[in-house]
């Protein structure tokens, strides 16, 4: 499959990366508007959600999971520590690694923010069946894996 440069009138609508970036920006804007009242910005949101499935992660792991730069994630974690949203510990299996964990206060805030994200999710994907959503997730995962190889 080739997207031809010689037809600029149809380039954007046929360029999947255009749609991926537009969807990501629209989601980020919608989410940011809804979680701002809780004092949560997108970098904090990403860090909190990184810790949703894994109770303890290193700052590097949070950066990878949240698709943020390490220096950005480090600053976010430091601000979250100052706000009492996360705590740290030395990784039991490797004393060189510092791990981050949500505090009770951080977990309560994550739950509030997640309710807003869930509402966006339900509204956005309401017309998709469970099978269609699973297929979409599978396709996106495959595309991500292909891009990581480049």
N, C-alpha and C positions, 0 to 999 in steps of 0.2 A: 504494500500500500504506500502510495506517495501523495503528499500534499504538494500541489504544484504552485510555484511562486508566480507563474504567469497569469493567474486569475486572482488578483487582489480583492475582488468583490466578494469572494467566497472563502478567503483564507481563514479568517477568524472562526467562522462557524464550522470549518473542517479541521481545525487545529485543536486536538484534545487538550494540549497544555494551556491553551487560552481558557477553556472551560474549567479546567482544574483550578487555575489561579483565580478565576472569577468566583467560583464556588467557595474556595477557601477564604477569599476576601469578604464575600457576603456573609458567610458563617461567622467569621471573626468579628465583623461589625455588629451583627445581630447579637452575638453572645456578649460582646463587650458592653453594649447598651444595657443588657439585662443584668449583668453581674456587677456593674460599676457601683450600684447603690450599696453593695455589700463590701465595697472597698477592695474588690478583686479586679486586677487587670489581667490581660491575656498571659503574660509570662508567669504570673502567680498561678493562674488557672492551670496552665500546662504542667507546672511543677506539682501542684496538688493532685492532678489526675494521674501523673506518673506514679505517685505513691498510692494510688487507689488499689491496684492489684498486688503490688509488692509493698509490704509494710516498711522495709528498709531498702534504700538505694543510695549509691554513692552520687555525688554531684555529677560526675561524668555520666553515669547511667541515666540520671534525670535529664541531662542535656541531650543525650542520644534519643531517649524515649520521647521527649517533648520537642525535638527538632529545633533546639535552640543552641546558640553558641555557648561554649563552656564558660567564657567570662561573663556572659549575660546571666547564665544559670547560677553561677557563683554569687553574683550580686543579688539576685532574686532570693536565693536561699538565705543570704545574710540578712536581708530585709525581713524575710519571714521569721527568722530567728528572733530578731529585735521585736517583732510584733507578737511573739509567743505562739506562732502557728506551727513551727517545726522545732525539733530538738535533734541533736546529733549524738553519735556514739562511735567508738572505734569498732570496725568490723571484727567480729570474733575470730574469723579464720585468717585475717590479714591485718595486722596492726598498723599497716601503712595507709589503710583506706578508712576515710571517715564516711559514715553512713548518715542519712537524713531520714527522719520519721515525722509524720504528722502528729502533733499534740492533740489532745481532746478538743481544744479550741480550733485548731486547724481542721480537724475532721468535721466538726459542726459547720464550719464555714464551707468546706468542700461539699457537704451534703446540700446546703442551701444553693450554692452555685450550680451543682449538678442538676438540681430540680429545674433550673432555668435552661440548662443545656438539653435536658430531656424534653422539655416543652418544644424547643426548637427542632430537635430530632423528630419528634412525633408529627409536628406540622410539616416538616420538609419531606418526610418519607411516607406520609399517610397513604399515598396512592400506590405504593409498592407492596407486593406480597412478601411474605417471609422468604420465599424462594428467590424472588427478584433481588431482595436486599442481600441475601447470601451470595448470589451470583455477582452482584456489584462489588461486595467486599472481596470476593475471591479475585475478581479481575483487577481491582485496585492493588491488592496484595501482590499479584503477579507482576504488575507494572512497576511497583516499587522495587521488587527483587531484581527486575531487569535493569532498572536505573542504578541500583547499588553496585552492579557489576561493571558499570562504565567508568 
